[in-house]
Amino acid sequence: MDSDLNRAPGGLPVPGALEDGLLVVDGDRKILWCNPALARMLGLPPEEVPGTDLLSLLEEHLLPAIEDEASARSIRQALLDGADLPDLCCRTRSPAGTRRWLSIAGSRIPGGQHLIRIRDAARDIDAHHFRTALKQSPVVVFAQDLDLRYIWSCNQQLGPTDESIIGARDEEIFPDGGAHFTAIKRWILETGEGMRTSMTLNVDGDHHVRDLTLKPLRDAEGRIAGITGTAFDVTERDRAEKALQKRMSELQCLYAITHLVEVPGITPDGLLQAVADTLPSGWQYPDDAAVRIQIDDREYRRGEPKETPWRQASPIIVCGERRGEVEIWYTSEKPEAVEGPFLTEERMLLDAVAERLGRIIERLQIEAALRESEAKFRGIAQRSFDLIATSYLDGGLNYISPAMERILGYSPAEMKGTDWEDYILPVSLPVWEEGRQRMLQNRQVEGLQIEVRQKNGETAVLELNGSPIVEKGMIVGFQAVGRDISERVLYERLREQTLDLNARNIAQFAILADHVRHPLQVVLGLADLLDDEKTAEILREQVRRINARISELDREWVESRKIREFLKRYEL
């Protein structure tokens, strides 16, 4: 065994494989002995070190490498004074640029000599950093022997300190869960396999959840020598997960209630009973919850009808008026929470369900009124002599009243899905397009006259009033109400023709009167020149009779003109 040891002056045994550098100096700072590790640190042959001056040796080979000048000064001064060296941790840099930490210390030994120790402190620094990081984190690190007694612990945090649990077992530290803890670790010792699990610990009446990673601890020969593990407190995460699960159940409850409205053919009574059956799923103890929904004079229940003190309720408001309430209770006593046995989230859920039911009932009432209104509208549209049609930009005509068949000859089924342009004559397309663009600009169109082709090939004239169809703030089509004005247009055209003919006749009457009067004046002049008075008088009489008739025609022409102006003024 002595072959593995060096002996320092004074007979001190020193392991040859020791990585710490050691040297012994006398009172004059002369090096009496050094071990091989020190020679390796300084890069010198071991035989060259003894007999040299310690300060000179360090000044040449060690102190220049120390980056911290204050530490170098402290070492130099202690050596000059012959005092003990305090344990200093210094960062050094080799000529190649490599950095490392060295720990330097010195103390007196028997015979008036000093023992100087220089060792690599990197592992100490790593351990320091490791412990510092652990202290700022929720991670616990520990080791146990084969008897599952703690042999090392760091950052224990809960209850006992790291020092107080050394030598103790889990059952002694955590009485409530220690046995289960020990069973898991025994399994690891037996199988040699690691495990990740969670454990709930009761510390001073407060429950904490720890996430554990456990592995077998092996010695240098690979034999299992115990357990090593890490743990960190996930209590808040566990609480958040449970709260999230609770919230998810509440949201699922709301989701189910919301989608009950979409069930085809569901009646209001069926809906409210389904809500009563669904509601308990959002509470902590669904199997022990009873529900009653009361609307006006009707009730919908789930569970036992008896009432208990553990109850909460929320009103159902429809159109600003209280119409009933939603009530839930537990049939047996439960642990106290925020509102009796109920959580704050459960109160929020109940209020949300009651508010949602109020909106659903209001919606059902509006839909019922809308269906009744639509039925009345369709009845009016079906019996109306005016055409009514709705047209969508992406689907063409989708509603055509029966009056359209009477006007154009096409049945509503034939026209559905077609476009107005399929029936409008080319001469009216510019007018139609102008009106269509106005409606697409969210403007009303009135008195739009278009000529359309009937099924029998003839032409009809329609007068339309149109307005845009707006859905979700966007114009998606337009609706039109109109009538057949073909007869009116024909009448107006005939009237214009009559008025025009009347005007031409009046003009002809005026011209004819002028053309007749001039010859009559000539005849009357010739009569005055005749010697035969009897004949002359006959001619004068005929002229007077013709003039009387012309004057009568003049009066009739004036009356005709007055009548024409009256007709035009009042569009008759």
Secondary structure per residue as TSV (DSSP state, phi and psi in degrees):
chain	resnum	aa	ss	phi	psi
A	1	M	-	360.0	-30.8
A	2	D	G	-65.2	-21.5
A	3	S	G	-64.9	-23.4
A	4	D	G	-89.7	4.4
A	5	L	E	-121.7	145.3
A	6	N	E	-101.9	154.4
A	7	R	E	-117.8	122.5
A	8	A	E	-79.5	163.5
A	9	P	T	-53.3	142.0
A	10	G	T	91.4	1.1
A	11	G	T	80.1	13.1
A	12	L	E	-72.3	123.2
A	13	P	E	-75.6	136.4
A	14	V	E	-129.3	121.9
A	15	P	E	-59.0	133.8
A	16	G	T	-67.9	-27.8
A	17	A	T	-87.0	3.4
A	18	L	-	-62.4	132.4
A	19	E	-	-84.0	-13.4
A	20	D	S	-74.8	137.0
A	21	G	E	-84.8	130.3
A	22	L	E	-126.0	142.6
A	23	L	E	-148.4	153.2
A	24	V	E	-119.9	132.1
A	25	V	E	-123.7	153.7
A	26	D	-	-90.6	-170.5
A	27	G	T	-68.6	-16.4
A	28	D	T	-96.5	14.2
A	29	R	S	68.8	17.8
A	30	K	B	-85.9	133.1
A	31	I	E	-74.7	122.0
A	32	L	E	-93.0	-30.5
A	33	W	E	-161.7	151.5
A	34	C	E	-146.3	153.7
A	35	N	-	-92.0	166.0
A	36	P	H	-60.0	-32.3
A	37	A	H	-62.5	-37.6
A	38	L	H	-67.7	-42.5
A	39	A	H	-60.1	-38.4
A	40	R	H	-65.3	-40.5
A	41	M	H	-60.6	-41.0
A	42	L	H	-87.7	-7.5
A	43	G	T	71.8	34.8
A	44	L	-	-122.0	153.2
A	45	P	-	-65.8	138.6
A	46	P	G	-57.4	-31.1
A	47	E	G	-75.4	-15.7
A	48	E	G	-86.7	-12.1
A	49	V	S	-80.3	-49.5
A	50	P	T	-58.3	142.1
A	51	G	T	93.0	-13.7
A	52	T	S	-85.9	161.4
A	53	D	B	-78.0	130.3
A	54	L	H	-59.8	-47.0
A	55	L	H	-63.9	-40.5
A	56	S	H	-64.2	-41.4
A	57	L	H	-61.5	-46.1
A	58	L	H	-69.9	-37.3
A	59	E	H	-61.6	-32.9
A	60	E	H	-86.0	-38.2
A	61	H	H	-113.7	-15.6
A	62	L	T	-125.4	-53.2
A	63	L	G	-59.0	-37.0
A	64	P	G	-63.3	-23.6
A	65	A	G	-82.3	-13.6
A	66	I	B	-76.3	122.5
A	67	E	S	-76.2	-28.5
A	68	D	-	-88.1	105.7
A	69	E	H	-63.6	-33.2
A	70	A	H	-64.9	-40.3
A	71	S	H	-65.0	-41.0
A	72	A	H	-62.1	-40.9
A	73	R	H	-64.6	-40.0
A	74	S	H	-62.5	-42.8
A	75	I	H	-64.0	-45.4
A	76	R	H	-61.7	-44.4
A	77	Q	H	-66.8	-39.1
A	78	A	H	-63.8	-39.6
A	79	L	H	-67.6	-38.6
A	80	L	H	-66.4	-36.1
A	81	D	H	-84.3	-12.2
A	82	G	T	73.0	20.6
A	83	A	-	-89.6	166.7
A	84	D	-	-66.0	144.7
A	85	L	E	-87.0	124.0
A	86	P	E	-67.5	156.2
A	87	D	E	-71.4	107.8
A	88	L	E	-111.4	139.2
A	89	C	E	-109.2	113.7
A	90	C	E	-119.6	144.0
A	91	R	E	-95.2	128.2
A	92	T	E	-121.1	159.4
A	93	R	E	-129.1	128.4
A	94	S	-	-79.1	163.9
A	95	P	T	-56.6	-27.8
A	96	A	T	-79.3	-4.4
A	97	G	S	96.6	-0.2
A	98	T	-	-75.8	136.0
A	99	R	E	-103.3	145.6
A	100	R	E	-155.5	162.0
A	101	W	E	-100.2	133.3
A	102	L	E	-120.3	140.2
A	103	S	E	-105.3	125.1
A	104	I	E	-121.7	127.6
A	105	A	E	-147.6	154.4
A	106	G	E	-147.5	146.3
A	107	S	E	-150.9	161.2
A	108	R	E	-76.9	147.6
A	109	I	E	-127.8	165.5
A	110	P	T	-56.1	147.4
A	111	G	T	93.5	13.0
A	112	G	T	71.3	20.5
A	113	Q	E	-104.6	166.6
A	114	H	E	-119.0	138.1
A	115	L	E	-103.8	120.1
A	116	I	E	-105.0	129.9
A	117	R	E	-117.4	127.9
A	118	I	E	-125.1	122.1
A	119	R	E	-140.0	157.8
A	120	D	E	-72.5	118.1
A	121	A	-	-100.9	13.9
A	122	A	H	-59.7	-40.2
A	123	R	H	-68.1	-35.0
A	124	D	H	-64.1	-41.1
A	125	I	H	-64.8	-43.9
A	126	D	H	-59.0	-44.2
A	127	A	H	-62.9	-39.4
A	128	H	H	-62.4	-47.2
A	129	H	H	-63.2	-39.6
A	130	F	H	-60.4	-47.0
A	131	R	H	-66.9	-40.2
A	132	T	H	-61.4	-43.6
A	133	A	H	-64.1	-40.3
A	134	L	H	-63.1	-39.3
A	135	K	H	-62.9	-24.2
A	136	Q	T	-96.6	8.9
A	137	S	S	-129.0	168.1
A	138	P	S	-86.6	11.0
A	139	V	E	-87.8	134.7
A	140	V	E	-111.8	135.5
A	141	V	E	-123.0	137.6
A	142	F	E	-153.6	165.9
A	143	A	E	-143.3	146.8
A	144	Q	E	-134.1	152.7
A	145	D	E	-85.8	-172.0
A	146	L	T	-64.6	-24.5
A	147	D	T	-86.5	6.0
A	148	L	-	58.9	35.1
A	149	R	-	-96.4	141.0
A	150	Y	E	-68.3	127.1
A	151	I	E	-110.2	-13.1
A	152	W	E	-162.8	141.9
A	153	S	E	-151.5	143.8
A	154	C	E	-140.1	127.5
A	155	N	-	69.2	42.8
A	156	Q	-	-58.1	-44.3
A	157	Q	-	74.7	-51.0
A	158	L	S	-93.6	124.3
A	159	G	S	65.7	-112.9
A	160	P	S	-66.8	160.1
A	161	T	-	-85.2	170.1
A	162	D	T	-61.1	-39.4
A	163	E	T	-72.4	-35.5
A	164	S	T	-73.1	-20.0
A	165	I	T	-92.4	-6.0
A	166	I	T	-61.5	127.5
A	167	G	T	89.3	-7.6
A	168	A	-	-98.5	159.7
A	169	R	-	-101.7	168.1
A	170	D	H	-61.3	-37.3
A	171	E	H	-63.3	-28.4
A	172	E	H	-81.6	-27.8
A	173	I	H	-89.4	-43.6
A	174	F	-	-123.1	83.9
A	175	P	T	-58.6	-35.9
A	176	D	T	-69.7	-43.0
A	177	G	T	-116.2	6.3
A	178	G	H	-62.8	-38.4
A	179	A	H	-62.9	-43.8
A	180	H	H	-65.3	-39.4
A	181	F	H	-58.5	-48.2
A	182	T	H	-63.7	-39.3
A	183	A	H	-61.1	-40.9
A	184	I	H	-63.7	-45.0
A	185	K	H	-67.9	-35.2
A	186	R	H	-60.8	-39.3
A	187	W	H	-63.4	-39.5
A	188	I	H	-65.9	-41.6
A	189	L	H	-62.6	-36.0
A	190	E	H	-77.1	-38.6
A	191	T	H	-95.2	-22.8
A	192	G	-	73.2	14.2
A	193	E	-	-105.3	146.3
A	194	G	-	-80.8	169.8
A	195	M	E	-155.3	145.6
A	196	R	E	-118.0	127.5
A	197	T	E	-150.1	179.2
A	198	S	E	-126.5	153.6
A	199	M	E	-142.7	136.4
A	200	T	E	-98.2	124.5
A	201	L	E	-114.7	139.3
A	202	N	E	-100.8	110.1
A	203	V	E	-118.6	110.7
A	204	D	T	54.1	42.1
A	205	G	T	79.2	-0.3
A	206	D	E	-109.0	130.7
A	207	H	E	-86.9	130.9
A	208	H	E	-125.3	142.3
A	209	V	E	-110.2	127.1
A	210	R	E	-116.3	136.3
A	211	D	E	-92.0	120.0
A	212	L	E	-113.2	138.0
A	213	T	E	-121.1	115.8
A	214	L	E	-118.1	137.1
A	215	K	E	-140.2	154.1
A	216	P	E	-69.8	141.1
A	217	L	E	-95.5	122.7
A	218	R	E	-112.4	149.0
A	219	D	-	-86.3	-172.3
A	220	A	T	-63.0	-28.0
A	221	E	T	-88.2	2.5
A	222	G	S	86.9	3.5
A	223	R	-	-79.2	145.3
A	224	I	E	-67.9	122.4
A	225	A	E	-114.3	-1.3
A	226	G	E	160.7	-153.9
A	227	I	E	-125.9	137.6
A	228	T	E	-124.5	148.9
A	229	G	E	-162.7	165.0
A	230	T	E	-125.7	152.9
A	231	A	E	-147.8	146.1
A	232	F	E	-142.5	148.2
A	233	D	E	-75.7	119.9
A	234	V	-	-117.4	28.0
A	235	T	H	-59.1	-47.3
A	236	E	H	-66.1	-39.6
A	237	R	H	-63.9	-41.4
A	238	D	H	-62.1	-42.5
A	239	R	H	-64.4	-41.0
A	240	A	H	-63.7	-39.5
A	241	E	H	-65.2	-41.7
A	242	K	H	-65.8	-39.4
A	243	A	H	-64.4	-38.3
A	244	L	H	-65.5	-41.7
A	245	Q	H	-61.5	-40.9
A	246	K	H	-64.3	-42.6
A	247	R	H	-64.2	-38.2
A	248	M	H	-63.0	-41.2
A	249	S	H	-64.8	-36.7
A	250	E	H	-65.3	-44.3
A	251	L	H	-65.1	-38.4
A	252	Q	H	-63.6	-37.6
A	253	C	H	-62.7	-48.0
A	254	L	H	-62.1	-40.9
A	255	Y	H	-61.2	-45.6
A	256	A	H	-62.7	-42.1
A	257	I	H	-65.0	-42.6
A	258	T	H	-61.8	-40.7
A	259	H	H	-83.0	-8.6
A	260	L	H	-62.6	-30.3
A	261	V	T	-63.6	-27.6
A	262	E	T	-84.8	-4.8
A	263	V	S	-64.3	123.7
A	264	P	T	-59.5	131.6
A	265	G	T	77.0	4.6
A	266	I	-	-70.3	137.6
A	267	T	-	-94.4	162.7
A	268	P	H	-56.1	-41.2
A	269	D	H	-63.7	-45.0
A	270	G	H	-63.1	-38.0
A	271	L	H	-63.0	-49.7
A	272	L	H	-66.2	-35.2
A	273	Q	H	-68.3	-38.6
A	274	A	H	-65.1	-36.8
A	275	V	H	-64.1	-43.2
A	276	A	H	-60.3	-38.0
A	277	D	H	-72.8	-29.5
A	278	T	H	-85.4	-31.0
A	279	L	G	-54.6	-42.9
A	280	P	G	-59.3	-21.1
A	281	S	G	-63.6	-16.6
A	282	G	G	-92.6	2.8
A	283	W	S	-107.7	164.0
A	284	Q	S	-61.8	-40.0
A	285	Y	-	-121.3	73.0
A	286	P	G	-62.9	-31.8
A	287	D	G	-72.5	-16.6
A	288	D	G	-113.3	18.0
A	289	A	E	-106.1	140.1
A	290	A	E	-119.8	151.0
A	291	V	E	-132.6	144.4
A	292	R	E	-139.4	127.4
A	293	I	E	-113.6	122.4
A	294	Q	E	-117.0	123.4
A	295	I	E	-129.6	118.4
A	296	D	T	52.6	-118.0
A	297	D	T	-105.8	17.5
A	298	R	E	-115.1	148.9
A	299	E	E	-129.4	147.4
A	300	Y	E	-133.9	123.5
A	301	R	E	-123.2	158.3
A	302	R	E	-145.6	129.9
A	303	G	S	90.5	-171.7
A	304	E	-	-65.6	137.4
A	305	P	-	-75.8	-16.1
A	306	K	-	-67.5	146.2
A	307	E	-	-97.6	149.5
A	308	T	-	-131.6	168.9
A	309	P	S	-68.6	-17.7
A	310	W	S	-91.3	78.8
A	311	R	E	-135.1	148.8
A	312	Q	E	-143.7	150.1
A	313	A	E	-144.1	159.8
A	314	S	E	-146.1	138.0
A	315	P	E	-75.2	152.3
A	316	I	E	-104.3	117.2
A	317	I	E	-108.0	125.4
A	318	V	E	-122.5	118.7
A	319	C	T	53.9	42.2
A	320	G	T	78.7	3.3
A	321	E	E	-120.1	135.0
A	322	R	E	-72.1	121.6
A	323	R	E	-113.5	-8.5
A	324	G	E	169.6	-158.1
A	325	E	E	-157.0	159.4
A	326	V	E	-108.1	130.3
A	327	E	E	-130.1	136.5
A	328	I	E	-136.5	141.9
A	329	W	E	-148.0	157.3
A	330	Y	E	-95.1	139.5
A	331	T	S	-82.0	-9.5
A	332	S	S	-143.1	162.2
A	333	E	-	-66.4	142.2
A	334	K	-	-128.8	164.2
A	335	P	-	-58.9	146.7
A	336	E	-	-65.5	142.1
A	337	A	-	-131.8	-137.1
A	338	V	S	-80.7	-47.3
A	339	E	B	-118.8	84.6
A	340	G	T	64.0	-128.3
A	341	P	T	-86.4	3.4
A	342	F	B	-98.5	144.7
A	343	L	-	-83.8	162.1
A	344	T	H	-58.7	-41.2
A	345	E	H	-63.8	-31.8
A	346	E	H	-71.9	-35.5
A	347	R	H	-63.7	-43.5
A	348	M	H	-62.4	-40.9
A	349	L	H	-64.8	-43.5
A	350	L	H	-61.9	-45.1
A	351	D	H	-62.7	-39.1
A	352	A	H	-65.2	-40.8
A	353	V	H	-65.4	-44.0
A	354	A	H	-62.5	-42.7
A	355	E	H	-64.5	-40.3
A	356	R	H	-66.0	-40.2
A	357	L	H	-62.7	-40.1
A	358	G	H	-59.5	-42.6
A	359	R	H	-68.6	-38.0
A	360	I	H	-64.4	-45.3
A	361	I	H	-63.1	-41.4
A	362	E	H	-61.8	-41.0
A	363	R	H	-65.0	-43.3
A	364	L	H	-60.7	-39.8
A	365	Q	H	-65.3	-42.0
A	366	I	H	-64.9	-41.7
A	367	E	H	-64.2	-39.3
A	368	A	H	-63.7	-43.6
A	369	A	H	-64.5	-38.0
A	370	L	H	-65.8	-41.8
A	371	R	H	-62.2	-40.5
A	372	E	H	-64.2	-41.3
A	373	S	H	-65.5	-41.0
A	374	E	H	-64.5	-38.0
A	375	A	H	-63.3	-42.4
A	376	K	H	-64.9	-43.0
A	377	F	H	-60.8	-45.2
A	378	R	H	-64.2	-37.5
A	379	G	H	-62.2	-43.0
A	380	I	H	-65.8	-43.7
A	381	A	H	-63.3	-39.4
A	382	Q	H	-65.0	-32.2
A	383	R	H	-96.2	-5.1
A	384	S	-	-74.9	143.8
A	385	F	S	-80.5	-18.1
A	386	D	S	-84.2	146.9
A	387	L	E	-80.2	145.4
A	388	I	E	-132.8	129.2
A	389	A	E	-147.5	143.4
A	390	T	E	-119.7	141.6
A	391	S	E	-136.7	134.4
A	392	Y	E	-107.8	148.7
A	393	L	T	-62.6	-33.6
A	394	D	T	-106.0	10.1
A	395	G	T	-145.5	-1.1
A	396	G	E	71.2	-159.0
A	397	L	E	-66.4	129.2
A	398	N	E	-123.9	-13.2
A	399	Y	E	-138.5	129.2
A	400	I	E	-134.4	122.4
A	401	S	-	-72.6	157.4
A	402	P	T	-58.3	-24.8
A	403	A	H	-60.6	-25.6
A	404	M	H	-62.2	-36.9
A	405	E	H	-65.9	-37.2
A	406	R	H	-66.8	-32.6
A	407	I	H	-84.7	-47.6
A	408	L	H	-103.6	-18.9
A	409	G	S	93.2	-10.5
A	410	Y	-	-90.2	138.9
A	411	S	-	-76.3	155.3
A	412	P	H	-54.6	-35.7
A	413	A	H	-65.6	-37.2
A	414	E	H	-67.3	-34.1
A	415	M	H	-87.1	-17.8
A	416	K	T	-62.9	131.0
A	417	G	T	88.8	-10.6
A	418	T	-	-88.3	176.8
A	419	D	-	-114.7	157.9
A	420	W	G	-57.9	-35.5
A	421	E	G	-63.4	-17.8
A	422	D	G	-70.0	-15.7
A	423	Y	T	-119.3	-18.3
A	424	I	B	-80.2	133.6
A	425	L	-	-70.3	150.1
A	426	P	G	-53.5	-34.7
A	427	V	G	-63.5	-25.4
A	428	S	G	-101.3	-3.5
A	429	L	H	-60.9	-42.2
A	430	P	H	-59.7	-41.3
A	431	V	H	-64.3	-44.0
A	432	W	H	-62.3	-43.2
A	433	E	H	-65.1	-38.0
A	434	E	H	-62.9	-44.8
A	435	G	H	-65.2	-39.2
A	436	R	H	-62.3	-43.0
A	437	Q	H	-64.2	-36.2
A	438	R	H	-63.5	-41.6
A	439	M	H	-67.1	-36.9
A	440	L	H	-68.5	-16.7
A	441	Q	T	-93.2	15.4
A	442	N	T	65.1	41.2
A	443	R	-	-122.3	151.2
A	444	Q	-	-80.8	150.5
A	445	V	E	-125.8	129.5
A	446	E	E	-128.6	143.5
A	447	G	E	66.2	31.9
A	448	L	E	-78.4	117.9
A	449	Q	E	-103.7	124.7
A	450	I	E	-135.9	149.8
A	451	E	E	-99.4	132.1
A	452	V	E	-126.0	158.4
A	453	R	E	-93.8	127.4
A	454	Q	-	-82.9	165.6
A	455	K	T	-63.5	-30.8
A	456	N	T	-83.2	4.8
A	457	G	S	93.4	-9.7
A	458	E	-	-82.0	175.0
A	459	T	E	-110.4	139.2
A	460	A	E	-126.7	151.3
A	461	V	E	-110.1	125.1
A	462	L	E	-110.5	143.2
A	463	E	E	-113.4	120.0
A	464	L	E	-118.1	144.1
A	465	N	E	-113.2	124.5
A	466	G	E	-123.6	153.4
A	467	S	E	-147.5	151.8
A	468	P	E	-74.2	153.2
A	469	I	E	-101.8	120.1
A	470	V	E	-113.4	126.7
A	471	E	E	-131.4	125.7
A	472	K	T	53.5	40.8
A	473	G	T	79.2	3.3
A	474	M	E	-121.8	144.6
A	475	I	E	-81.1	118.5
A	476	V	E	-112.4	-4.9
A	477	G	E	173.4	-160.3
A	478	F	E	-154.1	158.5
A	479	Q	E	-121.5	149.9
A	480	A	E	-136.1	140.6
A	481	V	E	-124.3	131.4
A	482	G	E	-158.5	-178.9
A	483	R	E	-146.8	163.7
A	484	D	E	-83.6	118.3
A	485	I	-	-114.9	24.9
A	486	S	H	-59.2	-45.3
A	487	E	H	-65.5	-39.3
A	488	R	H	-65.1	-41.8
A	489	V	H	-63.7	-42.2
A	490	L	H	-61.2	-43.8
A	491	Y	H	-60.7	-43.4
A	492	E	H	-64.0	-38.4
A	493	R	H	-66.6	-43.3
A	494	L	H	-62.9	-40.2
A	495	R	H	-62.0	-44.3
A	496	E	H	-63.2	-39.3
A	497	Q	H	-64.0	-40.7
A	498	T	H	-65.0	-44.8
A	499	L	H	-62.2	-38.0
A	500	D	H	-67.3	-42.3
A	501	L	H	-64.9	-39.7
A	502	N	H	-60.9	-41.6
A	503	A	H	-64.1	-42.2
A	504	R	H	-64.7	-39.1
A	505	N	H	-64.0	-41.5
A	506	I	H	-61.1	-43.0
A	507	A	H	-63.2	-40.6
A	508	Q	H	-65.6	-37.4
A	509	F	H	-61.0	-41.8
A	510	A	H	-65.3	-42.6
A	511	I	H	-65.2	-42.2
A	512	L	H	-62.5	-40.5
A	513	A	H	-62.2	-42.8
A	514	D	H	-64.9	-41.8
A	515	H	H	-67.7	-29.4
A	516	V	H	-81.6	-37.7
A	517	R	H	-64.6	-39.7
A	518	H	H	-63.0	-46.2
A	519	P	H	-63.7	-33.6
A	520	L	H	-63.8	-38.0
A	521	Q	H	-63.9	-35.3
A	522	V	H	-67.2	-42.9
A	523	V	H	-61.8	-42.4
A	524	L	H	-65.2	-35.8
A	525	G	H	-67.4	-39.0
A	526	L	H	-66.9	-34.7
A	527	A	H	-63.9	-37.6
A	528	D	H	-67.7	-22.1
A	529	L	H	-88.0	-12.4
A	530	L	-	-72.7	147.0
A	531	D	S	-84.6	-23.2
A	532	D	-	-84.7	100.2
A	533	E	H	-64.9	-35.5
A	534	K	H	-64.0	-45.7
A	535	T	H	-65.8	-40.4
A	536	A	H	-60.4	-39.0
A	537	E	H	-68.5	-37.1
A	538	I	H	-62.2	-42.2
A	539	L	H	-64.3	-42.2
A	540	R	H	-62.0	-39.5
A	541	E	H	-63.0	-42.9
A	542	Q	H	-66.3	-38.1
A	543	V	H	-63.1	-43.3
A	544	R	H	-61.4	-40.8
A	545	R	H	-66.4	-40.4
A	546	I	H	-67.0	-40.9
A	547	N	H	-62.2	-38.9
A	548	A	H	-62.7	-41.1
A	549	R	H	-68.1	-36.7
A	550	I	H	-66.8	-40.1
A	551	S	H	-62.3	-38.3
A	552	E	H	-64.1	-40.2
A	553	L	H	-64.7	-36.4
A	554	D	H	-61.0	-43.9
A	555	R	H	-62.7	-41.3
A	556	E	H	-65.7	-36.0
A	557	W	H	-63.8	-41.1
A	558	V	H	-63.8	-43.6
A	559	E	H	-64.4	-40.0
A	560	S	H	-62.3	-40.0
A	561	R	H	-65.8	-39.5
A	562	K	H	-63.4	-42.2
A	563	I	H	-62.8	-42.9
A	564	R	H	-61.6	-44.2
A	565	E	H	-63.6	-38.5
A	566	F	H	-63.8	-43.9
A	567	L	H	-61.9	-43.2
A	568	K	H	-68.6	-38.0
A	569	R	H	-64.0	-39.2
A	570	Y	T	-103.5	14.2
A	571	E	T	49.7	47.7
A	572	L	-	-96.8	360.0
